[in-house]
Amino acid sequence: MRVAVDQDKCVSSGQCVLNAMEVFDQRDDDGVVELRNPEPGPEYAQQTRNAAAACPAMAIHIEE
């Protein structure tokens, strides 16, 4: 699994972090998504998929 984020699309809702804090973080100054782990292991696969599905801006892209 490879994960990419589009920071220009991010609306800073924080759903990514709520679903997969091992994979995503938010910048302190504006809350925009930051990718902590672009290749999460299988133990984080479902959480990462949930985060992508919960993103209101569809700013998370997953390649399986």
Biopython code that builds the backbone (N, CA, C, O; Angstrom):
import numpy as np
from Bio.PDB.StructureBuilder import StructureBuilder

atoms = [
    (1, "MET", "N", (0.842, -1.175, 0.000)),
    (1, "MET", "CA", (0.000, 0.000, 0.000)),
    (1, "MET", "C", (0.886, 1.236, 0.000)),
    (1, "MET", "O", (1.824, 1.354, 0.788)),
    (2, "ARG", "N", (0.560, 2.159, -0.913)),
    (2, "ARG", "CA", (1.229, 3.467, -0.950)),
    (2, "ARG", "C", (0.162, 4.532, -0.787)),
    (2, "ARG", "O", (-0.921, 4.447, -1.366)),
    (3, "VAL", "N", (0.487, 5.531, 0.008)),
    (3, "VAL", "CA", (-0.456, 6.604, 0.294)),
    (3, "VAL", "C", (0.137, 7.931, -0.154)),
    (3, "VAL", "O", (1.329, 8.185, 0.019)),
    (4, "ALA", "N", (-0.706, 8.767, -0.730)),
    (4, "ALA", "CA", (-0.308, 10.125, -1.102)),
    (4, "ALA", "C", (-1.422, 11.064, -0.651)),
    (4, "ALA", "O", (-2.587, 10.673, -0.581)),
    (5, "VAL", "N", (-1.052, 12.293, -0.350)),
    (5, "VAL", "CA", (-2.045, 13.299, 0.040)),
    (5, "VAL", "C", (-1.891, 14.531, -0.843)),
    (5, "VAL", "O", (-0.793, 14.876, -1.281)),
    (6, "ASP", "N", (-3.008, 15.173, -1.088)),
    (6, "ASP", "CA", (-3.008, 16.426, -1.844)),
    (6, "ASP", "C", (-3.281, 17.550, -0.851)),
    (6, "ASP", "O", (-4.433, 17.827, -0.516)),
    (7, "GLN", "N", (-2.221, 18.191, -0.387)),
    (7, "GLN", "CA", (-2.363, 19.240, 0.625)),
    (7, "GLN", "C", (-3.157, 20.431, 0.110)),
    (7, "GLN", "O", (-3.749, 21.161, 0.904)),
    (8, "ASP", "N", (-3.182, 20.641, -1.196)),
    (8, "ASP", "CA", (-3.943, 21.757, -1.752)),
    (8, "ASP", "C", (-5.449, 21.524, -1.651)),
    (8, "ASP", "O", (-6.222, 22.480, -1.604)),
    (9, "LYS", "N", (-5.867, 20.264, -1.617)),
    (9, "LYS", "CA", (-7.291, 19.935, -1.487)),
    (9, "LYS", "C", (-7.752, 19.879, -0.026)),
    (9, "LYS", "O", (-8.936, 20.056, 0.259)),
    (10, "CYS", "N", (-6.833, 19.636, 0.878)),
    (10, "CYS", "CA", (-7.160, 19.410, 2.291)),
    (10, "CYS", "C", (-7.945, 20.583, 2.881)),
    (10, "CYS", "O", (-7.592, 21.746, 2.686)),
    (11, "VAL", "N", (-9.022, 20.252, 3.608)),
    (11, "VAL", "CA", (-9.837, 21.268, 4.280)),
    (11, "VAL", "C", (-9.643, 21.243, 5.800)),
    (11, "VAL", "O", (-10.398, 21.880, 6.535)),
    (12, "SER", "N", (-8.643, 20.517, 6.261)),
    (12, "SER", "CA", (-8.246, 20.487, 7.679)),
    (12, "SER", "C", (-9.323, 19.945, 8.612)),
    (12, "SER", "O", (-9.451, 20.414, 9.743)),
    (13, "SER", "N", (-10.098, 18.966, 8.155)),
    (13, "SER", "CA", (-11.156, 18.404, 9.001)),
    (13, "SER", "C", (-10.613, 17.482, 10.084)),
    (13, "SER", "O", (-11.253, 17.301, 11.120)),
    (14, "GLY", "N", (-9.448, 16.902, 9.859)),
    (14, "GLY", "CA", (-8.831, 16.034, 10.859)),
    (14, "GLY", "C", (-9.334, 14.605, 10.866)),
    (14, "GLY", "O", (-8.926, 13.817, 11.719)),
    (15, "GLN", "N", (-10.204, 14.252, 9.944)),
    (15, "GLN", "CA", (-10.731, 12.887, 9.902)),
    (15, "GLN", "C", (-9.629, 11.864, 9.642)),
    (15, "GLN", "O", (-9.708, 10.733, 10.122)),
    (16, "CYS", "N", (-8.622, 12.247, 8.900)),
    (16, "CYS", "CA", (-7.520, 11.331, 8.622)),
    (16, "CYS", "C", (-6.800, 10.944, 9.912)),
    (16, "CYS", "O", (-6.509, 9.771, 10.147)),
    (17, "VAL", "N", (-6.521, 11.933, 10.732)),
    (17, "VAL", "CA", (-5.806, 11.676, 11.985)),
    (17, "VAL", "C", (-6.682, 10.876, 12.951)),
    (17, "VAL", "O", (-6.190, 9.987, 13.646)),
    (18, "LEU", "N", (-7.956, 11.185, 12.995)),
    (18, "LEU", "CA", (-8.863, 10.432, 13.866)),
    (18, "LEU", "C", (-8.943, 8.963, 13.480)),
    (18, "LEU", "O", (-9.134, 8.103, 14.340)),
    (19, "ASN", "N", (-8.799, 8.675, 12.207)),
    (19, "ASN", "CA", (-8.897, 7.296, 11.734)),
    (19, "ASN", "C", (-7.565, 6.558, 11.701)),
    (19, "ASN", "O", (-7.531, 5.342, 11.888)),
    (20, "ALA", "N", (-6.473, 7.268, 11.467)),
    (20, "ALA", "CA", (-5.167, 6.597, 11.317)),
    (20, "ALA", "C", (-4.041, 7.527, 11.736)),
    (20, "ALA", "O", (-3.295, 8.024, 10.892)),
    (21, "MET", "N", (-3.917, 7.762, 13.029)),
    (21, "MET", "CA", (-2.900, 8.699, 13.503)),
    (21, "MET", "C", (-1.485, 8.187, 13.309)),
    (21, "MET", "O", (-0.534, 8.962, 13.412)),
    (22, "GLU", "N", (-1.325, 6.905, 13.033)),
    (22, "GLU", "CA", (0.004, 6.364, 12.750)),
    (22, "GLU", "C", (0.462, 6.735, 11.345)),
    (22, "GLU", "O", (1.655, 6.692, 11.043)),
    (23, "VAL", "N", (-0.491, 7.099, 10.485)),
    (23, "VAL", "CA", (-0.191, 7.372, 9.082)),
    (23, "VAL", "C", (-0.269, 8.868, 8.772)),
    (23, "VAL", "O", (0.491, 9.371, 7.945)),
    (24, "PHE", "N", (-1.184, 9.579, 9.434)),
    (24, "PHE", "CA", (-1.423, 10.987, 9.134)),
    (24, "PHE", "C", (-1.219, 11.884, 10.351)),
    (24, "PHE", "O", (-1.369, 11.455, 11.495)),
    (25, "ASP", "N", (-0.876, 13.129, 10.074)),
    (25, "ASP", "CA", (-0.771, 14.164, 11.097)),
    (25, "ASP", "C", (-1.298, 15.451, 10.470)),
    (25, "ASP", "O", (-1.627, 15.484, 9.284)),
    (26, "GLN", "N", (-1.376, 16.499, 11.268)),
    (26, "GLN", "CA", (-1.798, 17.800, 10.766)),
    (26, "GLN", "C", (-0.775, 18.848, 11.164)),
    (26, "GLN", "O", (-0.203, 18.803, 12.252)),
    (27, "ARG", "N", (-0.555, 19.805, 10.246)),
    (27, "ARG", "CA", (0.356, 20.905, 10.562)),
    (27, "ARG", "C", (-0.232, 21.725, 11.695)),
    (27, "ARG", "O", (-1.444, 21.927, 11.765)),
    (28, "ASP", "N", (0.631, 22.194, 12.578)),
    (28, "ASP", "CA", (0.188, 22.979, 13.731)),
    (28, "ASP", "C", (-0.416, 24.316, 13.339)),
    (28, "ASP", "O", (-1.383, 24.761, 13.957)),
    (29, "ASP", "N", (0.133, 24.958, 12.332)),
    (29, "ASP", "CA", (-0.304, 26.326, 12.008)),
    (29, "ASP", "C", (-1.642, 26.397, 11.290)),
    (29, "ASP", "O", (-2.394, 27.346, 11.509)),
    (30, "ASP", "N", (-1.969, 25.424, 10.435)),
    (30, "ASP", "CA", (-3.218, 25.516, 9.680)),
    (30, "ASP", "C", (-4.033, 24.225, 9.621)),
    (30, "ASP", "O", (-5.117, 24.215, 9.038)),
    (31, "GLY", "N", (-3.537, 23.145, 10.207)),
    (31, "GLY", "CA", (-4.287, 21.891, 10.262)),
    (31, "GLY", "C", (-4.274, 21.066, 8.996)),
    (31, "GLY", "O", (-4.972, 20.056, 8.917)),
    (32, "VAL", "N", (-3.504, 21.465, 8.005)),
    (32, "VAL", "CA", (-3.440, 20.715, 6.753)),
    (32, "VAL", "C", (-2.747, 19.370, 6.992)),
    (32, "VAL", "O", (-1.801, 19.267, 7.774)),
    (33, "VAL", "N", (-3.237, 18.359, 6.306)),
    (33, "VAL", "CA", (-2.726, 17.003, 6.462)),
    (33, "VAL", "C", (-1.233, 16.920, 6.148)),
    (33, "VAL", "O", (-0.721, 17.589, 5.251)),
    (34, "GLU", "N", (-0.562, 16.074, 6.920)),
    (34, "GLU", "CA", (0.829, 15.704, 6.662)),
    (34, "GLU", "C", (0.888, 14.188, 6.690)),
    (34, "GLU", "O", (0.250, 13.548, 7.526)),
    (35, "LEU", "N", (1.643, 13.629, 5.790)),
    (35, "LEU", "CA", (1.781, 12.183, 5.701)),
    (35, "LEU", "C", (2.961, 11.740, 6.552)),
    (35, "LEU", "O", (4.103, 12.121, 6.295)),
    (36, "ARG", "N", (2.678, 10.943, 7.555)),
    (36, "ARG", "CA", (3.728, 10.435, 8.442)),
    (36, "ARG", "C", (4.352, 9.159, 7.888)),
    (36, "ARG", "O", (5.539, 8.898, 8.082)),
    (37, "ASN", "N", (3.527, 8.363, 7.190)),
    (37, "ASN", "CA", (3.999, 7.065, 6.720)),
    (37, "ASN", "C", (3.410, 6.792, 5.333)),
    (37, "ASN", "O", (2.259, 6.366, 5.237)),
    (38, "PRO", "N", (4.164, 7.024, 4.265)),
    (38, "PRO", "CA", (3.633, 6.830, 2.917)),
    (38, "PRO", "C", (3.447, 5.368, 2.508)),
    (38, "PRO", "O", (2.793, 5.084, 1.504)),
    (39, "GLU", "N", (4.020, 4.440, 3.281)),
    (39, "GLU", "CA", (3.873, 3.016, 2.990)),
    (39, "GLU", "C", (3.526, 2.266, 4.281)),
    (39, "GLU", "O", (4.350, 1.528, 4.820)),
    (40, "PRO", "N", (2.300, 2.466, 4.767)),
    (40, "PRO", "CA", (1.919, 1.797, 6.017)),
    (40, "PRO", "C", (1.834, 0.285, 5.840)),
    (40, "PRO", "O", (1.471, -0.215, 4.776)),
    (41, "GLY", "N", (2.173, -0.419, 6.894)),
    (41, "GLY", "CA", (2.118, -1.874, 6.870)),
    (41, "GLY", "C", (0.692, -2.390, 6.913)),
    (41, "GLY", "O", (-0.250, -1.618, 7.089)),
    (42, "PRO", "N", (0.534, -3.689, 6.752)),
    (42, "PRO", "CA", (-0.792, -4.286, 6.718)),
    (42, "PRO", "C", (-1.615, -4.038, 7.987)),
    (42, "PRO", "O", (-2.845, -4.038, 7.943)),
    (43, "GLU", "N", (-0.943, -3.830, 9.093)),
    (43, "GLU", "CA", (-1.657, -3.582, 10.350)),
    (43, "GLU", "C", (-2.388, -2.238, 10.348)),
    (43, "GLU", "O", (-3.270, -2.010, 11.175)),
    (44, "TYR", "N", (-2.023, -1.349, 9.417)),
    (44, "TYR", "CA", (-2.674, -0.038, 9.314)),
    (44, "TYR", "C", (-3.513, 0.116, 8.052)),
    (44, "TYR", "O", (-4.045, 1.193, 7.785)),
    (45, "ALA", "N", (-3.633, -0.950, 7.280)),
    (45, "ALA", "CA", (-4.325, -0.867, 5.991)),
    (45, "ALA", "C", (-5.783, -0.442, 6.134)),
    (45, "ALA", "O", (-6.226, 0.472, 5.439)),
    (46, "GLN", "N", (-6.525, -1.080, 7.011)),
    (46, "GLN", "CA", (-7.942, -0.750, 7.128)),
    (46, "GLN", "C", (-8.144, 0.651, 7.690)),
    (46, "GLN", "O", (-9.024, 1.382, 7.235)),
    (47, "GLN", "N", (-7.341, 1.026, 8.667)),
    (47, "GLN", "CA", (-7.437, 2.379, 9.230)),
    (47, "GLN", "C", (-7.149, 3.428, 8.158)),
    (47, "GLN", "O", (-7.797, 4.473, 8.107)),
    (48, "THR", "N", (-6.176, 3.137, 7.310)),
    (48, "THR", "CA", (-5.815, 4.069, 6.248)),
    (48, "THR", "C", (-6.935, 4.187, 5.225)),
    (48, "THR", "O", (-7.243, 5.285, 4.762)),
    (49, "ARG", "N", (-7.543, 3.065, 4.872)),
    (49, "ARG", "CA", (-8.694, 3.095, 3.961)),
    (49, "ARG", "C", (-9.853, 3.876, 4.571)),
    (49, "ARG", "O", (-10.527, 4.640, 3.880)),
    (50, "ASN", "N", (-10.081, 3.683, 5.860)),
    (50, "ASN", "CA", (-11.149, 4.419, 6.547)),
    (50, "ASN", "C", (-10.881, 5.920, 6.515)),
    (50, "ASN", "O", (-11.801, 6.715, 6.324)),
    (51, "ALA", "N", (-9.636, 6.299, 6.701)),
    (51, "ALA", "CA", (-9.269, 7.717, 6.674)),
    (51, "ALA", "C", (-9.537, 8.314, 5.300)),
    (51, "ALA", "O", (-10.069, 9.420, 5.194)),
    (52, "ALA", "N", (-9.172, 7.590, 4.251)),
    (52, "ALA", "CA", (-9.416, 8.079, 2.891)),
    (52, "ALA", "C", (-10.907, 8.221, 2.632)),
    (52, "ALA", "O", (-11.341, 9.193, 2.013)),
    (53, "ALA", "N", (-11.687, 7.266, 3.098)),
    (53, "ALA", "CA", (-13.139, 7.315, 2.892)),
    (53, "ALA", "C", (-13.781, 8.453, 3.683)),
    (53, "ALA", "O", (-14.783, 9.021, 3.250)),
    (54, "ALA", "N", (-13.211, 8.786, 4.836)),
    (54, "ALA", "CA", (-13.778, 9.830, 5.699)),
    (54, "ALA", "C", (-13.363, 11.235, 5.294)),
    (54, "ALA", "O", (-13.939, 12.208, 5.781)),
    (55, "CYS", "N", (-12.380, 11.362, 4.419)),
    (55, "CYS", "CA", (-11.880, 12.677, 4.033)),
    (55, "CYS", "C", (-12.919, 13.421, 3.194)),
    (55, "CYS", "O", (-13.243, 12.979, 2.091)),
    (56, "PRO", "N", (-13.448, 14.545, 3.694)),
    (56, "PRO", "CA", (-14.477, 15.266, 2.949)),
    (56, "PRO", "C", (-13.957, 15.912, 1.669)),
    (56, "PRO", "O", (-14.738, 16.211, 0.766)),
    (57, "ALA", "N", (-12.656, 16.128, 1.583)),
    (57, "ALA", "CA", (-12.073, 16.775, 0.400)),
    (57, "ALA", "C", (-11.508, 15.752, -0.590)),
    (57, "ALA", "O", (-11.033, 16.120, -1.665)),
    (58, "MET", "N", (-11.561, 14.471, -0.225)),
    (58, "MET", "CA", (-10.974, 13.406, -1.054)),
    (58, "MET", "C", (-9.516, 13.725, -1.391)),
    (58, "MET", "O", (-9.088, 13.612, -2.539)),
    (59, "ALA", "N", (-8.770, 14.123, -0.367)),
    (59, "ALA", "CA", (-7.377, 14.523, -0.539)),
    (59, "ALA", "C", (-6.388, 13.392, -0.297)),
    (59, "ALA", "O", (-5.178, 13.594, -0.404)),
    (60, "ILE", "N", (-6.891, 12.200, 0.030)),
    (60, "ILE", "CA", (-6.033, 11.042, 0.303)),
    (60, "ILE", "C", (-6.181, 10.049, -0.831)),
    (60, "ILE", "O", (-7.293, 9.685, -1.213)),
    (61, "HIS", "N", (-5.045, 9.614, -1.368)),
    (61, "HIS", "CA", (-5.044, 8.668, -2.483)),
    (61, "HIS", "C", (-4.261, 7.432, -2.081)),
    (61, "HIS", "O", (-3.141, 7.524, -1.579)),
    (62, "ILE", "N", (-4.869, 6.269, -2.308)),
    (62, "ILE", "CA", (-4.243, 5.001, -1.937)),
    (62, "ILE", "C", (-4.031, 4.156, -3.184)),
    (62, "ILE", "O", (-4.919, 4.014, -4.024)),
    (63, "GLU", "N", (-2.841, 3.605, -3.278)),
    (63, "GLU", "CA", (-2.517, 2.658, -4.328)),
    (63, "GLU", "C", (-2.227, 1.329, -3.649)),
    (63, "GLU", "O", (-1.313, 1.223, -2.831)),
    (64, "GLU", "N", (-2.999, 0.333, -3.991)),
    (64, "GLU", "CA", (-2.858, -0.987, -3.349)),
    (64, "GLU", "C", (-1.835, -1.838, -4.068)),
    (64, "GLU", "O", (-1.587, -2.975, -3.668)),
]
sb = StructureBuilder()
sb.init_structure("model")
sb.init_model(0)
sb.init_chain("A")
sb.init_seg("    ")
for serial, (resi, resn, name, xyz) in enumerate(atoms, 1):
    if name == "N":
        sb.init_residue(resn, " ", resi, " ")
    sb.init_atom(name, np.array(xyz, "f"), 0.0, 1.0, " ", f" {name:<3s}", serial, name[0])
structure = sb.get_structure()
